[in-house]
Amino acid sequence: MSISLLTRAPLPVKLSVLLGTTLLAAACGSSTSSSTPAASAPAAGQSATAGSSASATAGGSGMTIMTKSGSAGTYLTDGSGRSVYLWVKDPMGKSVCDGACAGAWPPVTTTGSVTASGSAMASALSTFTRSDGTKQVLYDGHALYYFVGDTSPGATKGQGLNGFGAKWWLVAPSGSGITSASAGGGASPSAPASSKAGGWS
């Protein structure tokens, strides 16, 4: 439409032409698209301090080991608050819990880095490769496990249980097993205390 015709057109027509021109210019200006990659969401079990859990991390699903306080004192959990245990039958730096044992006490594994939060010590964290190729988390040389009976964050039903031939204990930030039965497991009050796996009978 020429300018002379536009000046004589009724107001609704002028507005329509102006709106159409604006929309056409906007459409032309956005013909090239750019996208920004979405930021990776932290994996389950990871806190903002994790490089973890992840708890949770570049190149894989990492793990954060953190701490919680309860009736047994301060103990280790993963980044989602799920309690972790050590098994006194394990040699340092290894796991001998396979098959049915690993079904009841699933290993704490990661495909990424492991980081510490709260009172957990980053220097105590490491991993080793299990026979099935997964990376299990170690804390102060102890292989870490979950207990299938713990159905909510902070549950400690595995504390002090004697399963598959040895005791299972919550882990203190120092790396020692917490040998108090008060957290809700089946340990006897006379359970011997030691700070290293293999020190209990």
Phi and psi in degrees as a GROMACS rama.xvg file:
@    title "Ramachandran Plot"
@    xaxis  label "Phi"
@    yaxis  label "Psi"
@TYPE xy
-74.1298  162.887  SER-2
-63.6173  -38.4297  ILE-3
-65.2339  -39.533  SER-4
-68.1297  -37.443  LEU-5
-65.0585  -36.57  LEU-6
-69.1151  -25.5053  THR-7
-92.9935  -7.24446  ARG-8
-74.1133  152.95  ALA-9
-64.3586  157.946  PRO-10
-54.5635  -43.9288  LEU-11
-60.0365  -34.797  PRO-12
-69.6837  -42.3236  VAL-13
-59.7241  -43.0872  LYS-14
-65.2866  -38.3829  LEU-15
-63.6517  -43.0894  SER-16
-65.188  -43.5152  VAL-17
-62.3771  -43.4187  LEU-18
-65.1312  -43.5531  LEU-19
-61.856  -41.1501  GLY-20
-65.0532  -41.7795  THR-21
-63.601  -44.5583  THR-22
-64.4642  -39.1431  LEU-23
-63.8522  -42.2712  LEU-24
-65.2083  -39.2395  ALA-25
-65.9691  -40.1826  ALA-26
-65.8831  -40.6293  ALA-27
-66.659  -38.0133  CYS-28
-69.8518  -20.5664  GLY-29
-108.003  21.8008  SER-30
-70.0578  -24.1266  SER-31
-98.5827  134.167  THR-32
-107.746  146.462  SER-33
-127.908  144.374  SER-34
-128.967  142.593  SER-35
-105.527  125.931  THR-36
-57.4496  138.987  PRO-37
-66.9901  140.953  ALA-38
-65.73  139.864  ALA-39
-67.7076  129.575  SER-40
-76.1447  144.377  ALA-41
-61.7973  142.104  PRO-42
-72.2395  164.031  ALA-43
-56.9183  137.171  ALA-44
86.3124  14.4641  GLY-45
-117.172  143.453  GLN-46
-106.1  176.052  SER-47
-64.982  -20.0257  ALA-48
-85.9065  -6.43711  THR-49
-75.7468  144.618  ALA-50
-89.3291  -20.8662  SER-53
118.478  -67.3606  ALA-54
161.769  158.947  THR-57
-61.7629  132.541  ALA-58
81.9349  2.69438  GLY-59
169.453  -176.522  GLY-60
-96.4105  104.629  SER-61
-82.931  -174.017  GLY-62
-140.006  136.03  MET-63
-109.542  131.425  THR-64
-106.739  123.726  ILE-65
-131.123  -169.904  MET-66
-126.799  156.497  THR-67
-142.432  150.054  LYS-68
-108.375  139.473  SER-69
-154.751  -160.844  GLY-70
-65.4898  -20.9679  SER-71
-90.4578  -2.0766  ALA-72
106.08  -154.074  GLY-73
-93.6949  127.694  THR-74
-137.764  165.387  TYR-75
-81.5963  145.153  LEU-76
-138.166  171.818  THR-77
-84.2745  -176.431  ASP-78
-65.2359  -18.6928  GLY-79
-94.622  3.6056  SER-80
90.533  8.15678  GLY-81
-80.1684  128.15  ARG-82
-63.5195  144.138  SER-83
-121.688  152.514  VAL-84
-130.246  160.857  TYR-85
-113.519  156.492  LEU-86
-116.519  125.035  TRP-87
-69.0087  -14.2496  VAL-88
-78.0369  -19.957  LYS-89
-69.3373  137.189  ASP-90
-71.8174  159.008  PRO-91
-62.069  134.33  MET-92
79.4648  5.43007  GLY-93
-140.844  171.874  LYS-94
-131.014  136.15  SER-95
-116.507  19.3509  VAL-96
-97.488  102.95  CYS-97
-127.07  178.29  ASP-98
54.2737  -126.996  GLY-99
-61.7417  -33.7257  ALA-100
-60.3357  -49.323  CYS-101
-68.7397  -21.0704  ALA-102
-71.3476  -38.504  GLY-103
-83.9504  -29.8917  ALA-104
-126.97  77.7289  TRP-105
-61.5355  132.612  PRO-106
-62.2715  145.756  PRO-107
-81.4211  111.999  VAL-108
-119.63  165.768  THR-109
-149.477  153.439  THR-110
-112.556  2.63888  THR-111
-129.062  -153.725  GLY-112
-80.4045  165.319  SER-113
-120.513  129.86  VAL-114
-128.376  163.006  THR-115
-110.367  149.694  ALA-116
-143.319  160.55  SER-117
65.2672  -134.831  GLY-118
-87.4533  -0.910267  SER-119
-67.138  145.457  ALA-120
-99.2658  121.459  MET-121
-59.4203  -35.0675  ALA-122
-67.3804  -17.7128  SER-123
-88.5881  -8.98809  ALA-124
-90.3883  137.501  LEU-125
-160.359  -178.376  SER-126
-137.873  163.72  THR-127
-141.704  161.659  PHE-128
-95.6997  123.345  THR-129
-75.3943  169.76  ARG-130
-62.8876  -23.2483  SER-131
-89.1917  4.03667  ASP-132
91.8031  -6.61025  GLY-133
-80.3387  156.113  THR-134
-97.5395  116.352  LYS-135
-97.3179  142.807  GLN-136
-81.3081  136.293  VAL-137
-112.266  144.75  LEU-138
-129.641  117.627  TYR-139
53.3  35.9591  ASP-140
86.635  -7.42461  GLY-141
-91.7015  128.433  HIS-142
-66.7729  136.914  ALA-143
-102.271  146.785  LEU-144
-138.759  156.353  TYR-145
-96.6301  170.284  TYR-146
-121.138  129.771  PHE-147
-63.4342  -22.1544  VAL-148
-75.7862  -12.6173  GLY-149
-84.394  101.902  ASP-150
-98.7168  2.36227  THR-151
-147.793  155.365  SER-152
-55.9006  136.314  PRO-153
86.6336  -9.64341  GLY-154
-67.2109  143.066  ALA-155
-133.816  42.2136  THR-156
-68.387  -16.589  LYS-157
-84.156  -8.78696  GLY-158
-59.8158  121.379  GLN-159
79.3478  1.79475  GLY-160
-67.9691  147.62  LEU-161
-107.34  102.18  ASN-162
-133.192  137.458  GLY-163
60.8569  31.7245  PHE-164
95.0757  6.1789  GLY-165
-163.005  167.806  ALA-166
-80.2618  153.84  LYS-167
-118.836  129.324  TRP-168
-128.458  145.908  TRP-169
-61.0573  159.413  LEU-170
-113.918  126.238  VAL-171
-76.3425  157.942  ALA-172
-57.0595  -23.5489  PRO-173
-72.7689  -17.3552  SER-174
103.005  -7.80147  GLY-175
-84.3791  155.827  SER-176
-73.6576  139.006  GLY-177
-88.8725  108.95  ILE-178
-93.3423  13.2763  THR-179
-77.9654  137.558  SER-180
-85.7272  -3.68875  ALA-181
-68.4817  -12.3058  SER-182
-77.5099  -9.37563  ALA-183
118.88  12.349  GLY-184
-97.208  -156.399  GLY-185
-113.094  25.4012  GLY-186
-72.5861  148.547  ALA-187
-83.3521  144.052  SER-188
-58.1862  -21.9873  PRO-189
-92.6801  11.4771  SER-190
-57.3717  129.991  ALA-191
-64.4678  143.825  PRO-192
-104.327  136.58  ALA-193
-153.551  154.083  SER-194
-91.2097  -6.47207  SER-195
-126.286  144.77  LYS-196
-61.2189  144.335  ALA-197
93.3799  -11.1376  GLY-198
-87.6915  -6.99386  GLY-199
-105.248  154.791  TRP-200
